[in-house]
Amino acid sequence: MTRFWISCAVVAVLAWPASGQGVEVGKPDRETIIHVHTALNHLTVLEMTEPVSAVAVGSPVFKVEWRENKVFIEPTEPDVATNLFVWTSAGRFNYELDPAGAVPQLVFAIDQPAPDPPRASASMNRPSEPTAPSPTDVLMAARPVHLLGPVPEKNRVAVYITDLLEHDGKVFIRYTIRNGTKKTYVPGTPQAVVVKAPWYRESLYTLKGSELGSNEASHVKSKGETTLEVVNDAIRSSRIEPGQETTGIVAIKLPRENTEPALIRLIFLASSKQPVSATLVL
């Protein structure tokens, strides 16, 4: 997989600069066509204010991927221009991808400005108590988690993170534990830690919403870990017999200074042969 490097500068403009690398802030609409200056072996990011529902690009020369509210663009050949359409709940946005040029003219990122906050009425000024998500919220808004690399099961206890939901500064994580050993396994209440300054051989931005398999997780380097507060947990069965599995949900309070992407580990009681954990890119 191509390694994506995202470099940022602080430049806020409503029109295209004549030259110079930077991050631009524009307010596109259905009648506007925004030019995107690219460069070979470099990545340009479009960051929308809402999740992206679909994209369409006119030429396969440009590699285009999207995840949540971000669109990643990388040219693979010079001297080719094409158009790009991005859809969100707010409508369609139009872009013209210019031929890959010199790096000094590269636009690293184009950000949509955040919408103006609505004016609060007197009744809205009253503080409200945070509420837990309802079962409907969990079923409708939970995002599936994709597995990157295998999780060994033979003679081991394996943990699979299946879904997650962020709500009121907390992340609710649903997981499955499979007992591949010959002894009964008791997982206990999971601990949660966030990895400090994680480094991985691929960009973690493109892996958000993924669980790193055991081999992939072993390649992560960091400057330590910080314990997170577990505010709630529930598991269908507290004892897992050999060859059986169970599901559980754990709610973790995210730190205020949390930055994206975050690397979170769920740590369960060790089995008779090895530690039991799962690594999530959030």
C-alpha positions in Angstrom: 0.0 0.0 0.0 1.3 3.5 -0.9 2.5 5.3 2.2 0.5 8.5 2.7 2.3 11.5 4.2 0.2 14.5 5.2 2.0 17.7 5.8 0.2 20.8 7.2 0.7 24.5 7.2 -1.7 27.2 8.4 -3.0 29.2 5.4 -6.6 30.4 5.2 -7.6 31.8 1.9 -10.8 31.9 -0.3 -8.9 32.1 -3.6 -6.1 30.1 -5.1 -2.5 31.3 -4.5 -0.3 31.9 -7.4 2.4 29.7 -6.0 3.5 28.1 -2.7 2.7 25.0 -0.8 -0.1 25.3 1.8 -3.4 24.3 3.2 -6.4 26.2 1.8 -9.8 26.9 3.2 -12.6 27.4 0.7 -16.4 27.5 0.7 -17.4 25.4 -2.3 -21.0 25.2 -3.7 -22.7 23.5 -6.6 -21.9 26.4 -8.9 -18.2 26.5 -8.0 -15.4 24.5 -9.7 -12.3 24.4 -7.4 -8.9 23.7 -9.0 -6.6 21.2 -7.1 -2.9 21.5 -7.7 -1.2 18.1 -7.3 2.3 16.6 -7.5 3.7 13.1 -8.1 4.4 11.0 -5.1 2.5 13.5 -2.9 -0.9 13.3 -1.4 -3.6 16.0 -1.4 -6.5 15.9 1.1 -10.0 17.3 0.8 -11.5 17.6 4.3 -15.3 18.2 4.3 -17.4 19.3 7.2 -19.7 16.2 6.8 -19.1 12.5 6.0 -18.5 11.8 2.3 -21.2 9.5 0.8 -19.7 9.0 -2.7 -16.9 10.3 -5.1 -16.5 10.0 -8.9 -13.2 10.8 -10.7 -12.9 11.1 -14.5 -9.6 9.4 -15.0 -7.9 6.3 -13.4 -4.6 8.3 -13.5 -5.6 9.8 -10.2 -5.9 7.5 -7.3 -8.8 8.7 -5.2 -9.9 7.1 -1.8 -12.2 8.4 0.9 -12.8 7.7 4.6 -15.4 9.4 6.7 -15.1 13.2 5.8 -11.7 13.0 4.1 -10.9 12.5 0.4 -7.3 11.4 -0.5 -6.0 12.3 -4.0 -2.7 11.1 -5.5 -1.7 11.4 -9.2 0.2 8.5 -10.7 1.2 10.1 -14.1 2.1 13.6 -15.2 0.4 15.7 -17.9 -3.2 14.5 -17.2 -6.1 16.6 -15.9 -9.6 15.4 -15.0 -12.6 16.3 -12.9 -13.7 15.0 -9.5 -17.1 15.1 -7.8 -17.7 14.7 -4.1 -21.1 14.1 -2.5 -22.1 14.8 1.1 -25.5 15.3 2.7 -25.0 19.0 1.9 -24.9 18.3 -1.9 -22.4 17.8 -4.7 -19.0 19.6 -4.8 -17.0 20.1 -8.1 -13.2 19.9 -8.5 -10.8 20.1 -11.4 -7.7 18.0 -10.8 -4.8 19.8 -12.6 -1.9 17.9 -14.1 0.7 16.9 -11.6 3.2 19.7 -11.4 6.1 21.0 -9.3 6.1 20.4 -5.6 6.3 24.1 -4.7 2.9 24.6 -6.3 1.3 21.6 -4.5 -1.8 22.2 -2.3 -1.4 19.8 0.6 -5.0 20.1 1.8 -8.3 21.9 1.1 -10.5 22.3 4.1 -14.2 23.3 4.2 -14.8 26.0 6.8 -16.9 24.9 9.7 -20.5 26.2 9.6 -21.4 29.1 11.8 -22.8 27.8 15.1 -26.5 28.3 15.6 -27.5 31.0 18.1 -28.5 29.5 21.4 -31.8 30.4 23.0 -32.3 30.9 26.7 -33.6 27.4 27.1 -30.6 26.0 25.3 -28.2 27.7 27.8 -29.2 25.2 30.5 -26.7 22.5 31.0 -27.9 19.0 30.1 -26.9 15.7 31.6 -25.0 13.5 29.2 -27.1 10.4 28.2 -26.0 7.0 27.2 -26.9 6.0 23.6 -30.1 4.1 23.2 -30.2 0.6 21.6 -31.6 2.2 18.5 -28.6 4.6 18.4 -26.2 1.8 18.7 -27.8 -0.2 15.9 -28.2 2.7 13.5 -25.0 4.7 14.1 -22.4 2.1 15.0 -19.6 1.8 12.4 -18.2 -1.6 11.5 -14.5 -2.2 12.3 -12.3 -3.8 9.6 -9.6 -6.3 10.5 -6.1 -5.7 9.1 -4.1 -8.9 9.1 -5.0 -12.2 10.8 -5.7 -12.9 14.5 -4.3 -16.4 15.3 -7.0 -18.6 16.9 -5.3 -22.0 17.2 -4.5 -22.8 20.8 -5.1 -19.1 21.6 -7.8 -16.7 22.8 -8.6 -14.2 20.0 -10.4 -10.9 20.3 -12.2 -9.3 17.4 -13.5 -5.7 17.5 -16.6 -5.7 15.4 -18.3 -2.2 15.8 -17.8 1.2 17.5 -19.9 4.2 18.3 -18.7 7.6 19.5 -21.1 9.5 21.8 -20.7 12.4 24.3 -16.9 12.1 24.5 -17.0 8.3 24.9 -16.4 5.5 22.4 -18.5 2.3 22.8 -16.7 -0.7 21.4 -18.3 -4.1 20.7 -16.1 -7.1 20.6 -16.1 -10.9 20.2 -13.8 -13.2 22.2 -13.1 -16.8 20.9 -11.5 -19.4 23.1 -9.3 -21.6 21.0 -7.6 -23.2 24.0 -8.4 -26.4 25.9 -9.2 -24.5 29.1 -12.0 -22.3 30.3 -11.2 -18.6 29.8 -12.4 -15.8 32.1 -11.7 -12.4 30.3 -12.6 -10.2 33.3 -13.1 -6.4 32.9 -11.0 -5.1 30.1 -8.5 -2.3 30.6 -8.0 0.4 28.0 -4.9 2.3 27.1 -4.1 4.9 24.4 -0.7 4.6 22.7 1.5 7.7 22.9 2.9 9.0 19.6 2.3 5.8 17.6 4.3 5.0 14.5 3.3 2.4 12.0 4.7 1.5 8.6 1.5 2.9 6.9 -0.4 6.1 7.5 -2.8 5.5 10.4 -5.2 8.1 8.8 -6.1 5.6 6.1 -6.6 2.8 8.7 -9.1 4.6 10.9 -11.9 2.2 12.0 -9.6 -0.8 11.7 -8.3 -3.5 14.1 -4.7 -4.4 13.7 -4.1 -8.1 13.7 -1.5 -9.6 16.0 1.3 -9.4 13.5 0.4 -5.9 12.4 0.1 -4.7 16.0 3.7 -5.9 16.7 5.0 -3.4 14.2 3.7 -0.4 16.1 6.3 1.7 17.8 5.4 4.3 20.5 6.5 6.4 23.4 4.5 4.5 26.0 0.8 4.2 26.9 -1.7 6.2 28.9 -4.6 4.4 30.8 -8.1 5.4 29.8 -11.1 5.4 32.0 -13.5 2.5 31.4 -17.0 4.0 32.3 -19.1 0.9 31.5 -18.7 -2.7 30.4 -21.0 -5.6 29.7 -20.3 -9.2 28.5 -22.7 -11.9 27.6 -20.8 -14.7 29.4 -18.1 -14.2 32.0 -16.7 -17.7 31.3 -15.9 -19.0 27.8 -15.6 -22.7 27.4 -13.0 -24.3 25.0 -14.1 -23.8 21.4 -16.8 -21.2 22.4 -17.2 -17.5 21.9 -19.0 -14.6 23.5 -19.6 -10.9 22.8 -19.2 -7.8 25.0 -19.3 -4.0 24.9 -17.0 -1.6 26.7 -17.4 2.2 27.0 -14.2 4.3 27.2 -13.9 8.0 28.1 -11.6 9.7 25.6 -9.1 12.2 26.9 -9.8 15.9 26.1 -6.5 16.2 24.3 -7.3 13.3 22.1 -5.9 13.7 18.6 -6.7 11.7 15.5 -5.9 9.1 14.6 -5.7 7.4 18.1 -4.4 3.9 18.7 -6.3 2.2 21.5 -5.7 -1.2 23.1 -8.2 -3.3 25.0 -6.3 -5.6 27.4 -8.0 -8.6 29.0 -6.8 -11.1 31.6 -4.0 -13.2 30.1 -4.8 -16.8 29.1 -2.7 -19.7 30.2 -0.3 -19.2 27.3 -0.2 -15.5 26.2 -1.6 -12.0 26.8 -5.0 -11.3 25.3 -5.6 -7.8 23.7 -6.9 -6.1 20.7 -5.6 -2.9 18.9 -8.0 -0.4 17.4 -7.2 2.6 15.1 -9.8 5.2 16.1 
